[in-house]
Amino acid sequence: MSATSDELRYVYAVCRPLDAPLAADLTGVGGVPPRQLNHEGLVALVGPVPARDFAEEPLRAHLEDLDWLSETARAHQRVIGALTSVTCPLPLRLATVFRDDSGVRAMLQDGAERFWRILDRIDGCVEWGVKVHMESPDHSSDNRSSDNRTSGGHSSDIRSSDKQSSATAGGEAPEKPLSGRDYLRLRRQQRTAQDEGWKRAEAFAQRLHEELSRHADDARLHAPQNSSLSDTPGRNILNAAYLVPRAHSEEFVELVDATKDEDAAGLTVELTGPWAAYSFTGDDVESGGGAGRSR
Amino acid sequence: MTVVERREIALVDLLDRLLAGGVVITGDITLRIADVDLVRIDLNALISSVNEQVPSPWPDSGPMPSSRMELE
């Protein structure tokens, strides 16, 4: 099984030498178990992948194939997840591929200083994801918008229901036609209610983020998620990641859990993790930019 | 602490981390794939194609709305 040119090296993560072995039945991308490649005190977790899938051109095509991307992402995460249970790995971006082992060694050699710096920073920590979703403010009182909610974007609901309003308003209550003035007043009331809903939701998200940040070593804001991709109703108003020492994780989870008791109608808080420190591998602090302010 | 249940990870959460996070190294092969902007564009294409096939974007979407906490 010598390395040939049609076999490439997929690298999952860089970490310190492992104290405990990985599960023997662990498989990664392509169903192949990852192995450790040691170089001067650093370990790269690598697995062979076929060039027909991972050379630049097929890879680009694959990345637009949701089934392929999903399968590959899950395989990547399976390895990172297993690794996270025995160490604090530095996960690499999905689909980092080298021609052969010597390419991987060169990467470890060239990046050693940077890898050690980040490994030290994330040592003993895991990442927790916290998202806040807000149900559409007029979800219950204005069911007209559900008719045209086919393309996922709730922001467009508000505008598009404006346009088709006269037709639908008439159709819903034929015995009581709205005058133009009544209609405008109604819309104004709805908009005010929406604005207040937004303000409350944003204030809640802001407060939550600030409090969680105080209990974390570091925090990042991801871009809000597209609701049709996340398969979650409503609008994603906070999508954050927190770097938390393992020793404080239980406390952190309880903190998120406690938000359940707050009076926040229409809001949903979702916790994911523990993850490897995916969101904290940058060399410097990069702002996630404006999450929670997606209007 | 019963609210947080461990279920299958939602793909969208995974992609947030795998495509926007992780150390970017210019591998031998994937010089351009590692570019964040490019990945963003690919993801946008994905999102629009997903929107066309509502409601079930991917086959294994069984229990996917993952661990949610209802706030009442």
Contacts between the chains, C-beta under 8 A, distances in Angstrom:
chain1	res1	chain2	res2	distance
A	8	B	28	7.9
A	8	B	29	6.3
A	11	B	25	7.7
A	11	B	27	7.2
A	14	B	23	7.1
A	54	B	29	6.6
A	55	B	29	6.0
A	56	B	29	5.5
A	56	B	30	6.5
A	56	B	31	7.4
A	56	B	32	6.9
A	56	B	33	7.1
A	59	B	29	7.3
A	59	B	30	6.5
A	59	B	33	6.0
A	60	B	32	7.8
A	60	B	33	6.8
A	60	B	42	7.9
A	63	B	33	7.0
A	63	B	39	7.5
A	63	B	42	5.0
A	64	B	42	5.6
A	64	B	45	5.7
A	64	B	46	6.5
A	66	B	46	5.8
A	66	B	49	7.3
A	66	B	50	6.8
A	66	B	57	6.8
A	66	B	58	5.7
A	67	B	58	6.7
A	67	B	59	7.3
A	69	B	15	7.6
A	69	B	46	7.4
A	70	B	11	5.3
A	70	B	58	5.7
A	70	B	60	7.4
A	73	B	11	6.8
A	73	B	14	4.9
A	73	B	15	6.3
A	73	B	18	5.1
A	74	B	9	7.8
A	74	B	11	7.9
A	74	B	14	7.0
A	76	B	18	6.1
A	77	B	9	6.7
A	77	B	14	5.7
A	77	B	18	7.1
A	90	B	23	5.7
A	91	B	17	7.8
A	91	B	21	7.3
A	91	B	22	4.6
A	91	B	23	7.1
A	92	B	22	5.2
A	92	B	23	5.0
A	92	B	24	7.9
A	92	B	25	6.0
A	93	B	18	7.2
A	93	B	19	7.5
A	93	B	21	7.6
A	93	B	22	4.1
A	93	B	23	6.5
A	93	B	24	5.0
A	93	B	25	7.3
A	93	B	34	5.9
A	94	B	18	4.0
A	94	B	19	6.0
A	94	B	22	6.8
A	95	B	30	5.8
A	95	B	33	5.7
A	96	B	25	5.5
A	96	B	27	4.7
A	96	B	30	6.1
A	96	B	34	7.1
A	97	B	27	4.9
A	97	B	28	6.9
A	97	B	29	4.3
A	97	B	30	5.2
A	98	B	27	5.1
A	98	B	28	4.5
A	98	B	29	6.9
A	99	B	28	4.5
A	99	B	29	6.9
A	103	B	27	7.4
A	103	B	28	4.7
A	107	B	25	5.9
A	107	B	27	7.2
A	111	B	25	6.6
A	115	B	23	7.7
A	118	B	23	7.1
A	127	B	17	7.9
A	129	B	13	6.1
A	129	B	16	7.6
A	129	B	17	8.0
A	150	B	54	6.4
A	151	B	51	5.4
A	151	B	54	7.8
A	152	B	51	5.3
A	152	B	54	7.0
A	222	B	16	5.0
A	222	B	20	6.5
A	223	B	20	7.7
A	225	B	12	5.4
A	225	B	16	7.1
A	226	B	12	7.6
A	226	B	47	5.2
A	228	B	47	7.4
A	228	B	50	6.1
A	228	B	51	5.4
A	228	B	54	6.2
A	228	B	57	7.2
A	229	B	11	7.7
A	229	B	12	4.6
A	229	B	46	7.8
A	229	B	47	5.7
A	229	B	50	5.9
A	229	B	57	6.9
A	230	B	10	6.4
A	230	B	12	4.4
A	230	B	13	7.8
A	230	B	65	8.0
A	231	B	10	7.2
A	231	B	12	7.6
A	231	B	57	7.4
A	231	B	61	6.4
A	231	B	64	5.4
A	231	B	65	5.5
A	232	B	65	5.7
A	232	B	68	7.4
A	239	B	16	7.0
A	241	B	17	7.8
A	241	B	21	7.8
A	250	B	1	7.8
A	253	B	1	6.3
A	253	B	4	6.0
A	254	B	1	6.0
A	256	B	4	7.7
A	256	B	69	7.9
A	257	B	1	5.6
A	257	B	3	5.2
A	257	B	4	6.8
A	257	B	69	7.3
A	259	B	69	7.7
A	259	B	71	6.9
A	260	B	3	6.3
A	260	B	69	5.5
A	260	B	70	7.8
A	260	B	71	5.9
A	262	B	71	7.0
A	264	B	71	4.8
A	265	B	71	7.5
A	265	B	72	7.4
A	266	B	71	8.0
A	267	B	71	5.0
A	268	B	68	5.7
A	268	B	69	6.6
A	268	B	70	6.3
A	268	B	71	6.0
A	269	B	69	5.1
A	269	B	71	6.2
A	270	B	66	6.8
A	270	B	67	6.3
A	270	B	68	4.9
A	270	B	69	6.5
A	271	B	3	7.9
A	271	B	4	5.2
A	271	B	67	6.3
A	271	B	69	7.1
A	272	B	9	6.9
A	272	B	10	7.6
A	272	B	13	5.2
A	272	B	66	6.7
A	272	B	67	6.8
A	275	B	17	6.3
A	278	B	17	3.7
A	278	B	18	7.1
A	278	B	21	3.5
A	278	B	22	5.4
A	279	B	16	8.0
A	279	B	17	6.3
A	279	B	20	7.7
A	279	B	21	4.5
A	280	B	21	7.8
A	281	B	21	6.4
A	281	B	22	5.7
A	281	B	23	4.5
